[in-house]
Amino acid sequence: MPDADQPTASLPRSQRRNEFTTFLVLAFGIWPIVAVGVVGAYGFLVWMFQIIFGPPGPPAH
C-alpha cells in the first residue's frame, strides 16, 4: 500500500489502471443508477403520500 503523500505517478501501471477503471465504473455506472433510484424513490414516496392524504393546499369547500 503506497503512502498517502506519495505521488500518483510512482504507482505501478497496473494499479493506476485499476484505480482509473474503478473510477469510471463508479462515476459513469453506479452513481448515476443510485441517483436515479433515490430521485425515483422520493417521487414515489410523494405520490403515495398524496394518494393517501390528498394534494397539498387548503381543503375544498
C-alpha positions in Angstrom: 0.0 0.0 0.0 1.6 3.3 -1.0 1.9 6.2 1.4 -0.8 8.9 1.3 1.7 11.6 0.3 3.3 9.5 -2.4 2.7 11.0 -5.9 0.3 9.0 -8.2 2.9 8.9 -11.0 5.1 6.5 -8.9 2.3 3.9 -8.6 2.7 0.8 -10.7 1.0 1.0 -14.1 -1.5 -1.9 -13.3 -2.6 -0.2 -10.1 -3.2 3.1 -11.8 -5.2 1.3 -14.5 -7.2 -0.5 -11.8 -7.9 2.8 -10.0 -8.9 4.5 -13.2 -11.3 1.6 -14.2 -12.8 1.7 -10.7 -13.3 5.5 -11.0 -15.0 5.1 -14.4 -17.3 2.3 -13.1 -18.3 4.5 -10.1 -18.6 7.8 -11.9 -20.5 6.6 -15.0 -22.1 3.4 -13.8 -23.0 3.0 -10.2 -23.6 6.6 -9.0 -25.9 7.6 -11.9 -28.0 4.5 -11.1 -28.1 5.3 -7.4 -29.0 9.0 -8.2 -31.9 7.9 -10.4 -33.1 5.4 -7.8 -33.0 8.0 -5.0 -35.0 10.6 -7.0 -37.4 7.9 -8.2 -38.0 6.6 -4.7 -38.6 10.2 -3.4 -41.1 10.8 -6.2 -42.8 7.5 -5.5 -43.0 8.5 -1.8 -44.6 11.8 -2.5 -47.0 10.2 -5.0 -48.1 7.6 -2.4 -48.4 10.3 0.3 -50.7 12.4 -1.9 -52.8 9.4 -2.8 -53.4 8.7 0.9 -53.6 12.3 2.3 -54.6 14.3 -0.8 -52.7 17.1 -2.5 -51.3 20.0 -0.6 -53.3 23.2 -0.2 -56.4 24.4 1.5 -59.3 21.9 1.7 -62.0 22.3 -0.9 -65.3 23.8 0.1 
